[in-house]
Amino acid sequence: MAKACVPQQTSALSLAWRMGSVRGVKASSRTVKVILKQDMEHLGFRGELHAVRPGHARNYLIPQKIAVYATLDNMQKYLTTSEEEAQLKNEEKIRQRRMEKQLSKLKLTMKRHSVEDGKLYGSVTAKNISDKLAKIDMEIKPEDILLEAPIKELGSFDIPVRWEGNRTATLKLEVLKR
C-alpha cells in the first residue's frame, strides 16, 4: 500500500524564521548584490558593487536598467577596469575641473521688468539660467541648477550648479532692471 503524500506541517515559529521576523534576525538584513550600470546620486557610481533590498532591485533598479544582479558573468563584464577606462576618467576629471573654474569665474546678468521697490513682474527660474548658459556654449540642464525658489527680486545671487552627478560650483547671477 502506497503512502499518501501528506503536506509537511510547518509551525508558526519555523514560518516566522523563514520570513526573517524571529528575534535576532531582522527582516531588513536581507539584501541582494547588484552592480550599478550608471551613476545614482544616493547609491553610488557606475561599476560599483552594492547590497540593496531585493524589492528595490527587482522593482526599480533592474527594470530601469540602472543595475544588474551580481552574477559571475555580470561581475566579469562590469567590474573589469581597463587602462582605457582609467584614461577616460582622468580626462573627464580634467574637463570637470576646467568647467568648474569657468563657472566660478562667470558672472551672468539678466535684465527683467520690475516695480520701483525691486520686485520683478515675473521670475528668474532655473530654465532661464540654463537657456542663458546655453547661449554661451555651456550645456547645463535646468534640474542641475540648484535654486531653492525662483528669483523674484533685483540683486546679485550666488547659485550652486551641479553637473556630472557630484560636482558643484557657484555661479554669480545679477538681475538688473530693464
C-alpha positions as CSV (number, residue, x, y, z in Angstrom):
1,M,0.0,0.0,0.0
2,A,1.4,3.4,-1.0
3,K,1.7,6.1,1.5
4,A,-0.4,9.2,0.8
5,C,1.5,12.3,0.2
6,V,0.8,14.4,3.3
7,P,2.0,18.0,3.3
8,Q,4.6,18.7,5.9
9,Q,3.2,20.7,8.9
10,T,5.0,23.9,9.5
11,S,4.9,25.6,12.8
12,A,4.4,29.3,13.2
13,L,7.9,29.6,14.6
14,S,9.6,27.9,11.6
15,L,7.5,30.0,9.2
16,A,8.4,33.2,11.1
17,W,12.1,32.1,11.0
18,R,12.0,31.7,7.2
19,M,10.3,35.1,6.8
20,G,13.0,36.7,8.9
21,S,10.9,38.1,11.7
22,V,12.3,35.9,14.5
23,R,14.3,37.7,17.3
24,G,17.9,38.1,16.3
25,V,17.2,38.0,12.5
26,K,15.9,41.3,11.1
27,A,13.8,41.3,8.0
28,S,15.7,44.3,6.8
29,S,19.1,42.5,6.9
30,R,18.2,40.5,3.7
31,T,19.9,42.1,0.7
32,V,21.0,41.2,-2.8
33,K,24.1,42.3,-4.6
34,V,23.9,44.5,-7.7
35,I,26.3,46.2,-10.0
36,L,25.4,49.7,-11.0
37,K,25.3,50.4,-14.7
38,Q,25.1,54.2,-14.3
39,D,25.7,56.7,-11.5
40,M,23.0,57.2,-9.0
41,E,23.1,60.2,-6.7
42,H,22.3,58.4,-3.4
43,L,23.6,54.9,-4.2
44,G,26.9,55.1,-5.9
45,F,28.8,55.3,-9.2
46,R,28.9,53.2,-12.3
47,G,30.6,49.8,-11.9
48,E,30.4,49.6,-8.1
49,L,29.0,46.6,-6.3
50,H,26.2,47.4,-3.8
51,A,24.0,45.4,-1.5
52,V,20.4,46.6,-1.8
53,R,17.0,45.3,-0.6
54,P,15.5,42.7,-3.0
55,G,12.4,44.7,-3.7
56,H,14.3,47.8,-4.6
57,A,16.5,45.8,-7.1
58,R,13.6,43.8,-8.5
59,N,11.1,46.7,-8.8
60,Y,13.2,49.7,-9.7
61,L,17.0,49.2,-10.4
62,I,16.7,46.2,-12.7
63,P,13.6,47.3,-14.8
64,Q,15.0,50.8,-15.2
65,K,18.4,49.3,-16.4
66,I,20.2,51.1,-13.6
67,A,21.8,47.9,-12.2
68,V,22.2,44.2,-12.9
69,Y,22.4,41.3,-10.4
70,A,25.9,40.5,-9.4
71,T,26.3,37.1,-11.0
72,L,29.8,35.7,-12.0
73,D,29.2,36.6,-15.7
74,N,28.0,40.1,-14.8
75,M,30.9,40.7,-12.4
76,Q,33.4,39.8,-15.1
77,K,31.6,42.0,-17.6
78,Y,31.0,45.1,-15.5
79,L,33.8,45.1,-12.8
80,T,36.8,44.8,-15.1
81,T,38.6,48.1,-15.3
82,S,40.9,48.7,-18.2
83,E,43.6,51.2,-18.7
84,E,41.5,52.9,-21.4
85,E,38.6,53.5,-18.9
86,A,41.1,54.9,-16.4
87,Q,42.5,57.3,-19.0
88,L,38.9,58.4,-20.0
89,K,38.1,59.0,-16.3
90,N,41.3,61.1,-15.9
91,E,40.4,63.2,-19.0
92,E,36.9,63.6,-17.6
93,K,38.2,64.9,-14.3
94,I,40.4,67.4,-16.1
95,R,37.4,68.6,-18.1
96,Q,35.3,68.9,-15.0
97,R,37.9,71.0,-13.2
98,R,38.2,73.3,-16.2
99,M,34.4,73.7,-16.3
100,E,34.3,74.3,-12.5
101,K,36.8,77.1,-12.9
102,Q,34.8,78.6,-15.9
103,L,31.6,78.6,-13.9
104,S,33.1,80.2,-10.8
105,K,34.6,83.0,-12.9
106,L,31.5,83.5,-14.9
107,K,29.0,86.3,-14.0
108,L,25.6,86.2,-15.7
109,T,23.5,89.3,-16.0
110,M,19.7,89.1,-16.7
111,K,17.5,92.1,-17.3
112,R,13.9,91.9,-16.2
113,H,11.0,94.3,-15.9
114,S,10.4,95.3,-12.3
115,V,8.5,97.6,-10.0
116,E,10.2,100.6,-8.2
117,D,10.8,98.6,-5.0
118,G,12.8,95.9,-6.8
119,K,10.2,93.2,-7.2
120,L,10.1,91.5,-10.6
121,Y,6.9,91.2,-12.6
122,G,7.9,87.6,-13.5
123,S,10.7,85.5,-12.0
124,V,14.1,84.1,-13.0
125,T,13.9,80.3,-13.0
126,A,16.5,77.5,-13.5
127,K,15.2,77.1,-17.1
128,N,16.0,80.8,-17.8
129,I,19.5,80.4,-16.4
130,S,20.1,77.2,-18.3
131,D,19.0,78.9,-21.6
132,K,21.4,81.8,-20.9
133,L,24.2,79.4,-20.3
134,A,23.4,77.5,-23.5
135,K,23.9,80.8,-25.4
136,I,27.5,80.9,-24.3
137,D,28.0,77.2,-25.1
138,M,27.7,75.8,-21.6
139,E,25.2,73.0,-21.6
140,I,23.8,72.6,-18.1
141,K,20.3,71.1,-17.5
142,P,17.8,73.1,-15.5
143,E,17.5,70.4,-12.9
144,D,21.2,70.8,-12.2
145,I,20.8,74.4,-11.3
146,L,20.0,74.2,-7.5
147,L,17.7,77.1,-7.0
148,E,15.7,76.9,-3.8
149,A,12.9,79.0,-5.3
150,P,12.6,81.2,-8.4
151,I,14.2,84.6,-8.0
152,K,11.6,87.4,-7.8
153,E,13.7,90.5,-7.0
154,L,16.6,92.5,-8.3
155,G,20.1,91.9,-7.0
156,S,23.1,89.7,-7.0
157,F,22.8,86.0,-6.2
158,D,25.2,83.1,-5.8
159,I,23.7,80.0,-7.3
160,P,25.0,76.4,-6.8
161,V,25.3,74.4,-10.0
162,R,25.7,70.7,-10.1
163,W,26.9,68.7,-13.1
164,E,28.3,65.2,-13.7
165,G,26.5,63.8,-10.7
166,N,28.5,65.1,-7.7
167,R,30.5,68.1,-8.9
168,T,29.2,71.6,-7.8
169,A,30.3,75.1,-8.5
170,T,28.9,78.5,-7.6
171,L,27.6,80.8,-10.4
172,K,27.2,84.5,-9.9
173,L,24.0,85.9,-11.2
174,E,23.0,89.6,-11.3
175,V,19.3,90.5,-12.0
176,L,19.1,94.1,-13.3
177,K,16.1,96.4,-14.1
178,R,15.3,96.6,-17.8
